Structures are given as C-alpha cells and as structure tokens.
Amino acid sequence: MEVSIVEAGDANICGSKWVDKVKPDGSLKSRLVVQGFTQVWLKDYHDTFSAVASMTTFRILINLAAILGWDIFTIDVSQAYTQGELLDDIYVKAPRSHPLPKGMVYKLRRPLYGTKQAGRCWYLHVTKTLRSLGLNQLCKDSCLFVKMSNSKPFMIISVLVDDLLITAENDEVVKQFHKEFSRIYKVSQFERIKVYNGIHIKRLGKNCYTLNQEYSIAQFLAKCPVQDINACNSPLLPSDTFVLAKEDDTDAVDRMKRTTYQQVLGSLNWFNTATRPDLAVVCSLAGRVASNPTHKQFSALCRAVGYLKRNPNIPLTYNGAECNGIVRLAGFTDSDWAGQKLSLNSKDRCGRKSTSGYISFSCGPTNWKSKLQGIPATSSAQAEFMAMYEAAKDLFFQILLFRELGFKLSRVPLFCDNTTAIRQAMETMSSKSNKHMEIRYSWIQHYAHREGIIQPFNIGSSHNLADMLTKILPNKKNFSGPADVHECSNHFNVMLSHISSKDIRDFINQRLSEGMVKSDALHTFQEYLEKVESEEIQPFKGIGKPSD
C-alpha cells in the first residue's frame, strides 16, 4: 500500500477496515479496504464508471476463435485496483491494528479496494497500457483491443476488470504479449482458458468450443432458498400466466417470499444472459410481476428451478470446422402479438403489449433477447416490424464490431415470418395504419434495402428459432434430439436442440435457400450469394480447407 502520513486538516476522512477471507487451500487472506460510503462526491471522487466487455463481445470472440482455429488464453492481474493512478486526494483513518499519532491520517498515493473510483482508475490505466503496447482500442466496445498486420487481426484481447482474455493466430504471439505485460503488472495467472467470469469453456477440437455454466448452476441449486422442487423437462407450462396482481390481492405472496422470488429471478437472469437462451422467456415474463408476484407465479418460477435440476448442462456449441475461415452472421426475429394480458392493477403498464424475441448466430449463438415492446402494436405486422427493428439494431452493432476487426460483412440475413413486415422493410409496400412508425421504417429501409447491410429473409413459423423467445412453447413428446436440419417445429425442446447444435450453420443455410425474398437488385438466391461474395471482405478465407 502506497500512502503518506499527513495531518488531517479539514479534509474528508474516510474509514478503513480489514477484510479477511479463507482461500480454497485453507490459507488466510487479509486486505485493507476503504469504506467508500464515507467518500464525498466532488471532494474526494468524481467519475466512477468503468467499462467491462459485454457478453455479446465475449461470444463473438469465441466465434472467431472457433472459425479461425485460434487458441484462447487468460491473464489474471494480481491486486489490479491498487495499480491504477489516483487523481483525487483521499485521506483514510488508520485501522485499529496500526494506530497513528493523534490528528494524523493516511493519504493514499494509489487507489485501494473500496474506493469509489478504484475500478475506473484501473480501467484507465490498463487501457492506456494496452494502447502503448501497440493494440488498437475498438470504438464499438472500448474493452476490446486488436493488433493488426496487413489489414488482418493476429491478436485480440478482451478486458473484464482484472481478467484479460487473449486469442491469437499462434501461441508465440500470446507468450510475447504476456512477457511484455508482466513487466508492467504483477500477473497471478496465465494459462489456456478454462473458466471466464464463471463460464466454463472447453475446446473439443481445433475449431470447436463449448460454453456451459454447470458448476455455477450446481452452486445455485445447492444454495437456492427453495429446495423442495421436483425436476421437470420444461421451464414453464403454456398455461402459466404472468400478470401483475393488485396491491391488495389476497393471492399475493408476503414480503419474505417476494424477496426470495426476486433472488431466484436474478440468478436465472444471469444464466440466461451468459449461456442459457432457453431461460430468456422465463426471465422476461417473470420480471414483469417481480414487484408483487402471486403464489401461482411463485410456483411457476420454481418450476424453472426444477428445469435447471433436470438440465444443468446444456452447452452452447461453437463449431467453425466447416466455415473455412469465413465469418458470417444471421439473425432470427419474432413477436407474440398482444400476448401480455391486461391487469387489474392500475399501475401496470404492460397490458396488451407484444413480446419481441431475437437471436443471432455466427458459427454459434452471439446474442439473444426476449423483451416486452414499449408500446402496444395495432397489428401483428406492426409487432413483427418492431421486433425486426430491435433485432436489426443488434445485428448492426455486431456488423460494425466485425468491421473494426477486419471483417466486412454484407447483406446479413435477418429471418422474419411476417411477409408484410418484410415488404415494408424492403420498400415494396406501404401501410397507412403504420405511418406513426416513420423513423423505425426509415432506419430499417436505409440499412436493409438501400445500403444492403441487412437482408430480410422469409421463414416458416415452425422454423423460426426466435419463436421460443416470445412465448411459452410446449415440449414435443418422445423427442430425444438432436434434430435434423430439415426437422423443426414449434416445440421448446426441438428449437433448443437447434440453437445448441454444432450444425447450426447447416440449418441456417437450408433456411436461406428456402426464404429468399425478391427485390429490385436481387431476384434469385444465386444472385444473393454472388453479391455477398463480391462485397464482403474475409481476410482468412480458405484457411480451414483440407488442403491447408
């Protein structure tokens, strides 16, 4: 700890305390922390925001490593927060174990754990260091860094607080970076990646990775406040409803059960965010009534816990073996028109709104979401278009991110099962009933039709993988999976088998050949493929061919 002993004067004096922790090997770890709640804004701290890499960025990096056949390493920085640069004057009382003369306090030279700005100081310091080592910081995600050579990336680094995830074209590049980085920071761990932010990462081959949270789910189940739950095959039943109860409803749970409901929902939401798209609709529906759930809704959420008991390990598979070094994206979008029922609670603002769902893939899932739309839709076409708009925005972010990494993607397919919404996006029809959506129309029409960045494709409802993100679907009986690329239906377990399948690219290619929508520029699917190949930039094209 770097400190100076000074007189207190009239400065704000922060408290401090020792925090003890027993490590897994039985040893004791003690850390002196500052009681940050005693800091005063504008006096001893200002900005506190510290960026972290998003889960979408993390999964895009896994996709790239699988497609290019790159290995992934992780670096853990020891005592990271204390290695930043402190720009504010912070005075701290001495702990009881190390008393100072009366009127004397410590003045910090470096941030300590507990100070409000410690995370930001570390973020600013490590990003400055990475830039000094020759890496470029991306604009679309400030926690992602890339090193280029001849317009091709040969090392990509993602920063999550004090953990660095590194992938490169060969191990020597990573080892050289580790050597340079270790001269600046004390590194406590450097190894091939096994666990990242609680997510277990397994490499099954040169071009195949899997992600799962089996260990985290097992810990959650062991500590779950609700234990007497039977294992089941689906997270919810089609008969389950999530409508906000009245404040004086006799069926509403008490305060203790409401807290339990919110705790369980928070854990499920983390699993959904990281590796479990099968929990997306559960979290979306259950979150709408979290302020006042009923006993029936509490039991429905407990069923989702029982589903995790039966299925703790459904890994996401990223198989880039057949991609030949070519990076591609595709998205699926759907909506459940006016699926949210009206509530008798006057404070409820969700009634008769639709639910948007979308999921995107490269050689495996990159992102997904199930979300209640902001306004009620007056038609199924409007609901589908609003869902299409949300999916297109997320796809556009990923396209721009890939572009900064050296991959220019063209005419990224976006599957939708509503022909009216597709025609409106491609400017082949107009509707007087939807003129109030002018800005959304203009945005999608600009990028989907005029610029040729996103290409809408038609898809049958039974093949639309986003359907399981908008509503509760039943299970298909006697289904053991995995499903064939030609087989799909509106059943929860069938769609889930496709989402987590290593053959997702084959499934998407099959849907592409079936769902081509004619436009002024493109009339056939073959013309679409030729256009994509002529416009895109693929710096690693062909690296996975057998001849290589």
Beta strands, then each sheet from edge to edge (+ up, - down):
strand 1: 3-7
strand 2: 13-14
strand 3: 16-22
strand 4: 28-34
strand 5: 71-77
strand 6: 91-92
strand 7: 104-108
strand 8: 136-137
strand 9: 144-149
strand 10: 152-160
strand 11: 163-168
strand 12: 187-192
strand 13: 195-196
strand 14: 199-205
strand 15: 208-212
strand 16: 316-319
strand 17: 330-336
strand 18: 355-361
strand 19: 365-372
strand 20: 412-416
strand 21: 454-458
sheet 1: 1+ 7- 6+ 2+
sheet 2: 3+ 4-
sheet 3: 8+ 9- 10+ 11- 5+ 12-
sheet 4: 13+ 14- 15+ 16-
sheet 5: 19+ 18- 17+ 20+ 21+
end
